[in-house]
Amino acid sequence: MPVPPATLSRREWVHATLLSAAAWVLPGTRRWDWTHDPDQQRLQDWSGTLRGEHITGDQGSLGAAAARTGELASGSPYQAGTLDAYLRHGGNPRSEPLTLSLTRFDCVTLVESCLAVGRAARTPGHVSWDRFGREVERMRYRNGQRRGYSSRLHYFSEWISDGQSRGLVSNIARDLGGVADDRPLRFMTTHRESYPALSDARMYSEIAAMERSLDQRPRFVVPTKCIPSVSDRIQTGDVLGFATEIPGLDATHTALAHRAKDGVLRVLHAPLSGGVVQVTSSTLAEYVAAIRHATGILLARPVYGS
């Protein structure tokens, strides 16, 4: 199915493509009654909770707001590949739609959604779906500009570095003893067959150029063995990327750090294995140590920014 025209409403597009798990926001879409939409209802309920608990005030941190949103999302189902669903239905990678959901998540969309709800809830007045979408868009795409599939921040280390350049996060891994990982990132082009968009020669060329552009940007990874000694400096809501030794790849999973009332640092995430959004029973250090091929963590602290 081709990319939906700009005049098509969100509800009509979801119905037409049978993708009830994802909400699509496109320029020029008509408004709808959010009271009958579970995604919109969650946006209103969750932002109301953040405000009611005074988490979004001047003294509150974005990390705390994101972690609280993640708690509210607990139990929501995991669904892989939502950002590429339009490709499987015939969409054009040169014109990627903005995919949003607050009812189903993968590991990255959970992190983005929790941060976006936290930022949107801090804005006075009604928290609109459009505002939520803008917050996701500026995190998900290079320089905050959605210009097709290749503008998406596919490698999580670039998600962090691009966000830091625009004041959305602060990369704190180096300050916590992170060591440089300067291996070239070539996983997408090396495994071209696993990425439907890369069957398009132009997209393949653009992704290859993007990968080469990252060669001079070392990633700082807090080694697995060092995590216990720096755990007390990791705050709830800090963004985690689980670094890997797999050739050409920087991270295999993303999450939020979560420190509950018991003071123990755990992982709040949307795991494929567990099937739902959840907080681990194991500590962060234990969780990373159990991941096959893991080398440590990428680490960024979210900030409200402008």
N, C-alpha and C positions, 0 to 999 in steps of 0.2 A: 504494500500500500504506500502511495506517495506521501510526502510530508503534508500534514493537514493544512488547508488554506487558513489565512489569518482571520477569516470571518467565522470560522467554526468555533463553537463554544467548547469549553473544557469538557462539559458533561457529554456533549454529542461526540466529541473525539474519543473519549474513554469508551463510550458505548460502541462506537463504530469499530474500534480496534480490539474490543474485548479485553482491554488491559485495565481491569478494575483496580489493580494494585498500584497504578501510577496516575498522578495528576499532571496534566500538561499545561503549561502556561505559555501562550504565544502572543506576540504583539497584536493588539486589536481585538482580543477576545471579549465577548460580552460578559457582563456580570451575572451572577446567579445567586439564589437564595442559600446562604451558607447554613441555615438552620437544618437543612435536609442533607447536608454533605458531611460525612464523618471526618474528612481531612480538615475542613474548615471548622468544624465543631471542636476538634482537638486544638487547633490553633487558638481559638478563643478561650477554651478551658485552661490550656496550659499557660498562656500568657497571663490569664487572670490569676492563676495560682502563683506565678512568679511575682506579680505585683502585690497580691494579697499577703504574701510572705515577706515582702519588702526585700526581695533578692535583687531587684533591678535598680535599687536606689543608688545614689552617688557613692555610697561606701561599699557597695557590693561589687564583686568581680564577675566578669563574663564567664569564667570557668565555673563558678558556683551556680550561675544561672543555667549553663549548659548541662552540668551534672544533674541538677534538679529536673530539668526537662527529660534527660535520659531516664531518670527514675520513673517519671510519669509515663514514659514509653515502654517500660518493662512489660514483658509478655507479648509485645507486638511481634508479628511474624517476620522472619528473615525471608527476603526474596532476592536472589542473585540476578544481576544483569539488567536491572531496570533502566539504567541510563542508555543501554544499547538496544532496548526493546524496539524502538522505532526502526532500527536497521533490519531487524528480523522481520518486520512487516513492510519492508520495501522503502523505507525512508532514505533520504539522500544525506550522506555524511557531510556534505558541504553546507547544509542548512540544518543544524542540529536544534531540536526543540529543547526548551527548558523543562526537565522532568522533575516533579516534586511529589512527595508523599509524606504524610504523617501517620500513616496506618501500616506501612510495610517498609522495611529498610534492608540495605546491605551495610557493610561496616563503614564505608565512606559516607554514604548518604545519612546514616545516623549521626555521625560527627557533624556534618554540615547542617543538618536540620536542627540539632540541639543548639548549635551556636547561632543559627539564624533566628530561632524562636527567642533566644535570650536577647539578641540585639533588637529585634522588632518589638519585643515587650517593653524595652526601655524607652521607646518613643512614645510621647504623650498621645492620648487619644486612641481611637479604634485601631486595632492591629489588623491590617488588611492582608489578604492573600497576596496581593501584588507586592506589598512591602516585604513579606516573608520571601517571596520569590526573588526580589532584587538582592536580598541579603545572601541567599544561596548562590545566586549567579555570580556575585563578585568574589566569592570564595572558590568557586568551581572552575572558573575560566581565567586564563592568563590575562593579567592586567584588568581583570574584572569584565572582560568584553567577550561575549559569546559570538564567535565567528566560525562556526562549524566544528566538526569533531576534533580537528587538530588543535583547536584553541583550548580544549579541556585539559586540565592539569592531571594527566594520566599517572605520572610518577609522583608518589606522595612526598618525596623529598622536594620536588619542585612546588608542590602545593604549599609546603611550608615556606620555602624561600620566596616564592611569589607573594604569599600573604604577608611575609615580613617586610618586603619592599614597599607594601602599601599600608603598613600599620595595622594589619589585622591580627597578626600573631608575632610573638617574639621567640626566636629559635634559642632555646636555653640549653641545648645538649652540650655544647662546648664548655659552657660554664660549669656543668656538672660532670666534667671529666670525659667528655666525648672525644673519641679518636676519629681521625679523618678516614673516610672510605672513598677512595678516588677511582674505583673500578668504573669503566664505561658502562652506561646504561643502554643496552641494546635489546632488551627482552622482547619488546613489541615487534620490532622488525625481524628479529631472529625467529620469532614464532608467528609470523605473518598469518598463517592459516587459522590461528585462534582468534583473530580480530577481523570480523566481517568488513569493517570499514576499510581495511587495508587492501582489499581487492581492487579498490579504486586507486589507480596509479598516482594520481595527484595526492591523495591522502597519504599513501605510503611514502611519497617523497617528502611531504611536509612533516610527517612523524619522524622520519629518518633525520631530517634537518634539526628538528627539536632535540632529538637524542644527542646529536653531535654538539649542540649548543650547551648541553649540560656537562660536557667533559671538563670544563674548567671550574666547576662548582662542587668542591668536595662536600660530602655529607658527613656530619658529625654524629657518631653513634656512641651512646653510653653502653659499654660492654656488659653482657649479661652478668658477669661476675661482680661488677661494680654497682649494680642496681641496689642491693641491700644497704650499701654505705651512703647512698644519696637519696634514699626513699623519703627521708624526713624533709627534703627540700623540694619534693614534687607535690604540687597542690591539686586538690580536687578540681576536675575540669581541665587539667592540662591535656593536650592532645598527644597521643601516642601513636607512633608508627613502629611496627615490629620488624626490625631490620633482618635481612637474610643474606646468607652466603650463596644463594642460587645465582649462577652467572647471569649478568645483565640486569638484575632486578635489585631494587633498593629495599622494598618492604612487601610483606605478604598479607598484612592485616593492619587495621587502624582501630582506635578506641579512645575512650576518655579515661583518665585516671579518676578513681573514686575512693574517697576517704570518708567512711561513715562515722557515726558517733563513737564507735569503738576505737577509732584512730588508725585502724589497719588500712593500708593502701592496697586497693584491689583494682579490677579492670571492669569498666562498664562498656559493653560492646554488643554488636549484633553478629554472633558467630554462626557460620554455616553448620557447625556440628551440633549446636544447641537448638537451632531452629527459631529462637526468639531473642529479643533484646533482654539482656540479663547482666547482673553483676556476678563476677566469679566468686566462688568460695575460697579459692586460693589467692595468695597475695600476688602483687604484680611480679615480684622477683620469681616466685614459684611458677607463675604462669609462663613467663618468658623462658625459663629454664626447660620447660616441658615442650616447647615448640621445636619441631625438627628443623634443622638448618638455621635456627635463629642465632643472631650474633649480638643482639642487644636491642636498644630502642632509639628511635628518633624522637625528639621531644620539643614541643612548642607550647608556649603559654598564650592563650587567646586574650586579646584586648579589645575594648569596644571600638577604638579608632574613631574616625570622623564619619 
